[in-house]
Amino acid sequence: ANLDIKVPRNLSMDAGDLGILCGNLLDNAIEALEKCTEGARGLLFHAYYYKNSLVITCENSIAAPVTSLKTDKADKQNHGIGLKSIDEIAAK
């Protein structure tokens, strides 16, 4: 994993929203990494502040091409892949 986080201590965004945003991104990345063989796993997470905006990038290895943005968890009623939450927070 390569983590690079350079943000001011006092951000103008809600701490709860930031937790949800980073949690969803990292949960999705970890879920994808668990499907990869050990030697092929990689995670890049960067967060920085640029021109009054928080910029976050999260890149991870995948075992196979992504063909659907729907969850593959058994309990589809209570689980998604967090993109709706991420979109809502980004819109704020």
N, C-alpha and C positions, 0 to 999 in steps of 0.2 A: 504494500500500500504506500502511496505517496500522498501525504496530506500537507497542504500549504494554505494556511489560514491567516490572513492579515486584514483584520477589520477593527475599527475603533471600538472601545469598550462600550460607549454609549451610542447605540444605533437608534434610528428613529422608528424602527419597526418593533412590533410586539414580540417579546421574548417567547411567548407560547407559539406564535406563528413560526418563528425561526426554528423552534424545536420540532414542530410538525413537518416543516419543509425539509430540514436536514434529516430527520428521522425517516421520512418516506423515501428520500433519495438513497440513503444508505441501506435501508431495509431492502429496497429493490435490487441494489447492487449486490448485497450479500447473498440474496436469494439466487441471483444469476451466477455468482461465483461458486456457490455450493454445487452447481451442476457441472462445473469445469473440473478438469483433472488438476491435481495440485500444482504441477509445473507450469500450467497455462493460466494461472489466476493473476489478475492485476487490477488494481484500483487506483484511480487518480481523483482526488477531491481537492478542489481549489476554491477558496472564498476570499474575495477582496472587495474593497470599496473603490469605486471609480466614478467620478463626476456625479456625486450624490446618489449613487445607486449601488446596491449590494449585488455583486456578480458571483454566482456560484456555478461551477462546472463539476460534474460527476461523471466519470467515464469508467467502465468496467469491462472485463472480458466476458464473453458469452460462449456457451457450449455449441449453440446452433443459431442460425439467423432468427431474428425476432419476426414472427409473422402475424402476431396478434397482440393488442394492448389490453387484453382481458386476462384476469387472474386464472391461474391453473390450480388454485387452492380448492379443496373440496367444499368448503363453506363459502360459496360465491355470494350469498346474501349479505354476509358481514365482512367480506374482504374484497378489495380491489387491488389495484397496484398503486394507488395514491396519486394518480395524475390529476384527478378532480381537485383534491385538496391543494396540490401544488399550483394548479392554475388559479384557484381562488385566492391564494395568498399572493401570488405574483400580481394579480389584478389590483390588489390593495395598494 
